[in-house]
Amino acid sequence: MGSHVNKGGLFQSDKYPTCPAGKFPMSTHDPMAQDLIWAYAQRRRAVDSELTEDLEACLRMAGFKPTPWLTGVEEVELRMRAQAARTGEGPALSGYDAERLLATLHNGRGTWQRTLREADDKIEAAQSHVAELEEELKTARAQALKEAAVVGFDEVAVPVGDVVRRIKGELNTILALTQVGHVLVTKLGAK
């Protein structure tokens, strides 16, 4: 193991030896840690809103300016918290969180818009692929009928059957993925 892991398998800071084992010190003044501390504060808001507010205040005093855009994970978390607030199962979003969620959604940078665009693109590509496979199946059937007339049906049945099974398998996979995509898009839309 590395030099930061003690004999008990816990992290031990060499820079801050008085920090208890298993704890990782982070500074609100460290630019590399500020966004991580901010994200942690947002996750802790429902459990300890005072801690969240204090961490946010310290980070701002240290010069941290949180981005107005949400990451995909933050957006999903905020959507879930907003849904919980609407149903009375959780506290309302802070003004800052609501503003970030609205800014992200309004500017089309949100996971939801990307998910819809990606789902639409994949559905369109799947439908195009299905059309190509159906055309390939028609061509294979027509060719099989021609060959069957020349050499006899039994000799052609096996190769055509393989092509048909492969195409039907691909069609079923595409249709299943399309259905999963629709379910996900519908569930995300409901939140």
Contacts in CASP RR format, 6 or more apart in sequence:
PFRMAT RR
TARGET T0000
AUTHOR 0000-0000-0000
METHOD contacts of the structure
MODEL  1
MGSHVNKGGLFQSDKYPTCPAGKFPMSTHDPMAQDLIWAYAQRRRAVDSE
LTEDLEACLRMAGFKPTPWLTGVEEVELRMRAQAARTGEGPALSGYDAER
LLATLHNGRGTWQRTLREADDKIEAAQSHVAELEEELKTARAQALKEAAV
VGFDEVAVPVGDVVRRIKGELNTILALTQVGHVLVTKLGAK
1 9 0 8 1.000
3 14 0 8 1.000
4 11 0 8 1.000
4 12 0 8 1.000
4 13 0 8 1.000
4 14 0 8 1.000
5 11 0 8 1.000
5 12 0 8 1.000
6 12 0 8 1.000
6 21 0 8 1.000
8 21 0 8 1.000
10 21 0 8 1.000
10 22 0 8 1.000
11 21 0 8 1.000
11 22 0 8 1.000
11 23 0 8 1.000
11 24 0 8 1.000
12 19 0 8 1.000
12 21 0 8 1.000
12 22 0 8 1.000
13 19 0 8 1.000
13 23 0 8 1.000
13 24 0 8 1.000
13 25 0 8 1.000
15 25 0 8 1.000
16 25 0 8 1.000
19 25 0 8 1.000
26 33 0 8 1.000
26 36 0 8 1.000
26 37 0 8 1.000
27 33 0 8 1.000
28 34 0 8 1.000
28 37 0 8 1.000
28 55 0 8 1.000
28 58 0 8 1.000
28 59 0 8 1.000
28 62 0 8 1.000
28 64 0 8 1.000
29 62 0 8 1.000
31 64 0 8 1.000
34 59 0 8 1.000
34 62 0 8 1.000
34 64 0 8 1.000
35 64 0 8 1.000
35 66 0 8 1.000
35 67 0 8 1.000
37 55 0 8 1.000
37 59 0 8 1.000
38 55 0 8 1.000
38 56 0 8 1.000
38 59 0 8 1.000
38 64 0 8 1.000
38 66 0 8 1.000
39 74 0 8 1.000
40 55 0 8 1.000
41 51 0 8 1.000
41 52 0 8 1.000
41 55 0 8 1.000
41 56 0 8 1.000
41 59 0 8 1.000
42 52 0 8 1.000
42 74 0 8 1.000
42 77 0 8 1.000
42 97 0 8 1.000
43 77 0 8 1.000
44 51 0 8 1.000
44 52 0 8 1.000
45 52 0 8 1.000
45 94 0 8 1.000
45 97 0 8 1.000
46 81 0 8 1.000
46 90 0 8 1.000
46 91 0 8 1.000
49 91 0 8 1.000
56 96 0 8 1.000
59 66 0 8 1.000
66 96 0 8 1.000
66 100 0 8 1.000
68 99 0 8 1.000
68 100 0 8 1.000
68 103 0 8 1.000
68 104 0 8 1.000
69 100 0 8 1.000
69 103 0 8 1.000
69 104 0 8 1.000
69 107 0 8 1.000
69 109 0 8 1.000
69 110 0 8 1.000
70 78 0 8 1.000
70 100 0 8 1.000
70 101 0 8 1.000
70 104 0 8 1.000
70 110 0 8 1.000
72 110 0 8 1.000
72 111 0 8 1.000
74 100 0 8 1.000
75 101 0 8 1.000
75 104 0 8 1.000
75 110 0 8 1.000
75 111 0 8 1.000
75 112 0 8 1.000
76 111 0 8 1.000
78 93 0 8 1.000
78 97 0 8 1.000
78 100 0 8 1.000
78 101 0 8 1.000
79 101 0 8 1.000
79 112 0 8 1.000
79 191 0 8 1.000
80 191 0 8 1.000
81 90 0 8 1.000
81 91 0 8 1.000
81 93 0 8 1.000
81 97 0 8 1.000
82 93 0 8 1.000
82 98 0 8 1.000
82 101 0 8 1.000
83 191 0 8 1.000
84 90 0 8 1.000
85 91 0 8 1.000
85 92 0 8 1.000
85 93 0 8 1.000
93 101 0 8 1.000
104 110 0 8 1.000
105 112 0 8 1.000
105 113 0 8 1.000
108 114 0 8 1.000
112 188 0 8 1.000
112 189 0 8 1.000
115 184 0 8 1.000
115 185 0 8 1.000
115 188 0 8 1.000
116 185 0 8 1.000
119 181 0 8 1.000
119 182 0 8 1.000
119 184 0 8 1.000
119 185 0 8 1.000
122 177 0 8 1.000
122 178 0 8 1.000
122 181 0 8 1.000
123 178 0 8 1.000
123 181 0 8 1.000
123 182 0 8 1.000
126 174 0 8 1.000
126 175 0 8 1.000
126 177 0 8 1.000
126 178 0 8 1.000
127 178 0 8 1.000
129 170 0 8 1.000
129 174 0 8 1.000
130 171 0 8 1.000
130 174 0 8 1.000
130 175 0 8 1.000
133 167 0 8 1.000
133 170 0 8 1.000
133 171 0 8 1.000
134 167 0 8 1.000
134 171 0 8 1.000
136 163 0 8 1.000
136 167 0 8 1.000
137 163 0 8 1.000
137 164 0 8 1.000
137 167 0 8 1.000
140 160 0 8 1.000
140 163 0 8 1.000
140 164 0 8 1.000
140 167 0 8 1.000
141 160 0 8 1.000
141 164 0 8 1.000
143 160 0 8 1.000
144 156 0 8 1.000
144 157 0 8 1.000
144 159 0 8 1.000
144 160 0 8 1.000
147 155 0 8 1.000
147 156 0 8 1.000
148 156 0 8 1.000
148 157 0 8 1.000
END
